[in-house]
Amino acid sequence: MAGSIVIVGASHASVQAIDTLRREGHSGPIVLVGDEPHLPYNRPPLSKKFLSGELERERLLLRSPNFYEQHRVETRLGQRVTAIDRGARRLRLADGEELTYEKLLLCVGSRPRRLEVPGHDLAGIHYLRTIADVEAIRADLAGARRLVVIGAGYIGLEAAASARHLGLEVTVLEMADRPMNRVVAPELSQFYVRRHEREGVRILCGTGVQGLLGDGRVRAVVTPEGEHPADVVIVGVGILPDVTLAAAAGLRCDDGVTVDEQCRTSDPDVYAAGDCTNHPSVRYGRRVRLESVDNAVEQARTAASNICGKPARHEHVPWFWSDQYDVKLQIAGLSQGYDRTVVRGEPESGSFALYYYARGELLAVDAVNSARDFMTGRRWIAERRHPDPARLADPTVDLKTL
């Protein structure tokens, strides 16, 4: 294939797509369009070592500039796509430039869910998604003493841990009855509450934010229980798939850009990969939308292979991770719909695993500082093996024998 391929979104997915396109023999032009001024960079460290100042911006880049030169990629950085004309196979950029394509790949990711309460537009209130976001947060934290984090998901808790590393007083407010309630079992939520409290973080669950107070700049977060003083606020209340372009172009969207197992959208000349997509999972028997670097990379590989005429299906065991303090959480599979959990190891030791079952089938594993449980559980899920829960719960039984 020698036609022009345009990739929208400078992300993990776009880097993988570029690599796969060239490996699979695409010889034509590749154009990468990104709305940030940076080459694609590693996003997970933003809420961790980049926020805490332990990692410099230059070390975030996924690939050096030489990669794009060697792969003959034209870049349009700091440029926003304003419209897709599918009939003409043409994109319009904010500066007026138009790009034509034979195949289009959307790797546009997601955007933070915004807090819509009185005072939401005060200075000192931040969302954490880009390098610019984190640099603004770091500048504010430099002169701050008290941080309030709204939302106890991965981003909120990672930001809280990073802020404690910087010596700030941290309060986390969560509307649900426990942290990370959408993705982990109560046992794991309780473990993280204890770990954060040991570091001096206050976590208040079951409390909604009614507003933010301040005279130009935030000074407090208001909940039904009262006011929580804040010099800086970080909001982490979830993300939304970025379907703005796709929907405006008439592509099918439903909780993300709808794609098939080949990562094709409702237009056979347009593909999509990453957090912006909603795709069918043969393994779990339903459509899913995943917020995961691993999924973005695997979908990009699948999309690029199909663009090159090399049939491929996206059927992959998803995995995720989170680093907070000295705790590495690794998750394989999807636990939604579980009816039983099995704890292997002692949470008090700081190294254990939680296995999720539904009707006797292993769905997922959450491994805390236990790479062996993570790797073994991931393999079992891929092979559709379902070890006996009673034996799995016994730490004296070697995983190799299950």
Phi, psi and omega in degrees: 000132184238001180289168182282134175246127177251130177249123180256119181114119178265097192213180173304316182297318183293323178297315179296320180298316179301312181299314182292320179303314180288321179297325182273005170102008178293124184251353183275184181294146170234127178241128179251123179246125179226139184277351173264157182281004185256152165297160181308136183226167184279114185277324183308323180290351184303317182273000183244256188289333177288320177294321182282352179087007181276349183228131180271159185303319184300331183277358178278338185302133178288321178220153179286164176304331180299327180303315183288327176292314182294329180266010175053056180253126171275135180246145172233085183266150184070022182239135180254134174281126182261338181199150174242123174257097186291327180298319180266357186050060185219142175248146173246132179262163183299332181273005178098345180295146176241138180238134175260154181218154168267319173228144181239136178238121179264118177233052193271353172070221187221175178225152182294141172289131185270149177271119182251080177224162177305134180088007185295342183258014178291153173294150179092001177255126189232153168243155188237099180220330186232170174303315181299321177302311185289323177296324176292320178297313181300320179296320179290320182293335183301330180248019186251161175240325186238125177245134170247127177255126178258110182113124182248047170269196181303309185298314181298315182288323177295320178295321178298316180296318179295321180292324176295323176301328179274356176091013180277156169280128188235131172239132178248128179249128183228129181290323181288175184278355179198158179294150175051035188294339182281340189235344181228161180284162180305324181302320181284323176302315181297321178300315182289325176300313180298320182294316180292320179296326177297332179272359178097008179275136173267124176244119181244114182256164181069027182230125179263153179270124181264337180177174177232136184252150176162160177254082184089323180231142183297139175230347180197153174251131184259128175233171178303335182276346181141199181258142177243109182302140182210132170271330179218146176233132172247127181257124177223075185250029176107172179232162178237138177297138181276098182251010186306306181296313184298315181295318179296332180275359178085013176284149180292129179225137176203101188052049183123171175286121184286122177232163176263191183293342177267004182068026173272142174276192177290351172253120184297347178264002182236126178245164177212150181211148173101201187299340182282351190260158170235118189230159179281136176248109177297322183298319184256359173069029179200169174278144182222154170236120186248144176248086191203133175299315181303313180296319179300316181295315182292320177295321179297320178298316179296312181300314182296321178298315180292323176301324180275007179079017178253097187305132179211149178241144178271102178219097194217142174282113182290148174218156187218167175206162176210135176248123176222119186057234178259022183252119175254117176260127176237130184239132173238135179088183179237125187268354183304133180091007181291151177237000180203142173239149177235123178264126177245119184097177183253118178306326181298337181283343183085002178220111182197177179218151179237121181253140183248131179238153170220118181053040177084356181260137178284123180261317190199165174221136171250116183248124180254113182049041181216081182299328182294316177298319180298309183295319181292314180298320179297319179294317179301316181296317179298323182271001181057043175261145186228085183298152180299122183301323182295317179289324179297325181288344182272109184293347178279347178274122181294135179303329181296337184270356184269000000 
